């Protein structure tokens, strides 16, 4: 993967510093434009292989872009100074599959058997959408992207199973066709949408009540478009019930020093 | 462009012979799979430059893939033995923009000032759709594709102007996303759809009453998907009112000896 050029590297560095110092605690969508962001799942090593297999079987929802060494909270392949104990705006802590805590730092929870998984994030194609004049509504309304637990089952692996979490961005049909083309270029950032139109068809009953993130307005003539989301593993963690797991809070991602465009195949 | 391999060349030759002898008079969709088909517009030379410009300004609806020499009814670049006086299952004859006749042969109407324009046709991507398990409904129901005059204006050029004619193929949203990806690969065969969903949004009020071709069934959970169509120039001819013009009858195309896949960019 390609490291950012200096001015953007400065931005990602400063953003991570702001997150580390808790000066920034909100969503990361639309920030450090051009830099790749990642979903995070941290599991004990004895659960790692099973989760790896789950990602392999569900490459659209869970596109792996990085895995740490056991016990290492650095991710040198994704950014030189990344410290996974501090560098997310918000962490979720799961015990036995139950979310027990949300916190700004996990330094005192770190263990030397933990493995960090980094999954591609749809924020990586939001920049490409914006450049095409298709700025996602969550960015123009300055809120967290809308996320919903759909009824689209993932492929189980070991103890991991569950439905796919999806993000939603509204577009007119003409815009949606262009958005499908653009996001198709980013298979490692969830790629093309899974569904458009009637939310009920994929088990979503109220767009105004996302399961994660914020609702956005859907205007007349617009259709909701649904992409797979890297929060999907959190549903699988709820089901697999590993004794210990840490994830990012939805929409509050790891900001890397790598180029968004590295996830584009064309 | 690439010429077909011998077995398929044999098929296109035989199909054109069957058309020439009037043994085949129907639509050409789904026939000689793998061979490129074309929309036809034949105009007097003095109207040719204006029409050329119209095609240039409307590359999605009017993707030019061949132009004859003035007065030449052969198209050596598209097939060695093509004779435009006989090789369409059905011709429309327009005088002063009015369709005055439909006929199986135009030998006795041929003039040495005529220019033949060949435009890419959505049938070229139907094979790719079928191979992806997305057989178009017009093929599975063995009817002519459904065509509608939309309210999507083309860009005028000289005296040529008018709305875009679109073909419609129904798919579920999931299938439609795949179909958008596949047809995006064929920019010279109308490429990605222009619209999906509510037909009224593009001025179509009754899917059961296509302006050209046949209606197809739209099943529960399916959405109509609309692609630009090479019948669009016939609307422009109606408006421009050239004293003389010959076109193919919608759905009854020129079968060439060239490869469909030559229109694919990826």
Contacts between the chains, C-beta under 8 A, distances in Angstrom:
chain1	res1	chain2	res2	distance
A	173	B	195	5.1
A	173	B	196	4.9
A	173	B	197	5.2
A	173	B	198	7.9
A	173	B	201	7.1
A	174	B	194	6.9
A	174	B	195	6.3
A	176	B	196	7.4
A	177	B	180	5.7
A	177	B	192	5.4
A	177	B	193	5.7
A	177	B	194	7.6
A	177	B	195	7.8
A	177	B	196	7.1
A	180	B	177	5.7
A	180	B	180	4.8
A	180	B	181	7.0
A	180	B	192	8.0
A	181	B	180	7.0
A	181	B	181	7.6
A	181	B	184	5.3
A	181	B	192	6.3
A	184	B	181	5.4
A	184	B	184	7.7
A	192	B	177	5.4
A	192	B	181	6.3
A	193	B	177	5.7
A	194	B	174	6.9
A	194	B	177	7.6
A	195	B	173	5.1
A	195	B	174	6.3
A	195	B	177	7.8
A	196	B	173	4.9
A	196	B	176	7.5
A	196	B	177	7.1
A	196	B	196	7.9
A	197	B	173	5.2
A	197	B	197	6.7
A	197	B	223	6.2
A	198	B	173	7.9
A	201	B	173	7.1
A	201	B	221	6.9
A	221	B	201	6.9
A	223	B	197	6.2
A	266	B	266	7.4
